[in-house]
Structures are given as structure tokens and as C-alpha cells.
């Protein structure tokens, strides 16, 4: 695929003596981009072909028929047509895409690496305009409004995940280190503490004290 692009650009004999390095660089970049796009589209097609024609709904588990579906997807250094399968659950009245979870994709139309780049730029730069310019410099076609929308959406998702983990942490019950927790009945003589477990007689516990010897003075 890359060789065909090079032949179309320079012919079978390669570049002439009047071709500068910038032109070679542009052709090589386009060839690499075409190779990446072709490879990704082939892999996505092969994966989609392995999916069965019925898939369970992620919400209710109802088996739903799937149909072929394509959409544009922005990847790292490539713009591809993603081949996937789409299903509709009549009980939940919602569409779902079984392959996106395994691929780490969502409805945004960007790969996880590109989405991470967009959100990182939005967090590090002082304005969405500067963040958009930085992302565009990495050969990702995106507008300032898209950067703003994605940053707000991903930020809200991260906050919701943080709050969910905080609630789970507060609700977590620590396991008891002892099978039976003793019941303190009362104090005894000389600092003894009397305890009693369920169905057991009283037990006296004497706290440990450190003994010190009296100094012996020479006579």
C-alpha cells in the first residue's frame, strides 16, 4: 500500500534530482497514514465479522439482533471508517454497540489515545483556544467547541466516578479481627480488668507492669 503511493508520486525510478526533502517527507507521511488507515480498517472488519448476530443488552440481558454499522473514527495519525455492529433493545428502547466496550471506545468518535490528548491539552492550557491549537498541531481535526464539550463531559464523568468510589469507601465494613468481642464487666483490685465473652465465665486480666529494681547503695 505504501509502495503504491510512492510509485504514484515519483514513478518506478523514484524521486528526481529536483525533489527536495520536504516533498519526500510529505509523501512518506501520507504513505504512513494510508498504511495505518488500511491496517486499522482491516482489523476492525475482521473483529466485527467474529461477532455473533445476537448480543445481550448490557442493561437487561435480552438477546437482540445486530446489524452492520459504520462510523468515522479519528485515531492516532489516521481517519478510518470503523466497521462495527449495532443492536436495538425493544425492552430498554435503546441502541447499543457490543464491540465498543472491548475496544475502549464510546460515542465521541475518537480513539482513547486521541481523547486523552484532547482532555490533557484542555487541562494544561489556559484557554480552550490554545488547547485546540495544540491538538490540531498533532494532526487531529477538531474545533474549539468540540474540545470544550469533550473536556466538560469527561470531567463530569471523572467527578462522578470519584464520588462513587468515595461512597463505596464510606460504606465499606471493616472485618472484625477477633471472632468474639469481649464484654467489659468492671474493674477489679490492683488494676485488674474483668471481661466476659458470650456464654463464658468471667476472666480477669492483669495489665503488664514494668518492674524496676531498687538501687543498691554500697555500705
Order of alpha helices (4+ residues) and beta strands (2+ residues): alpha-alpha-beta-beta-beta-beta-alpha-alpha-alpha-alpha-beta-beta-beta
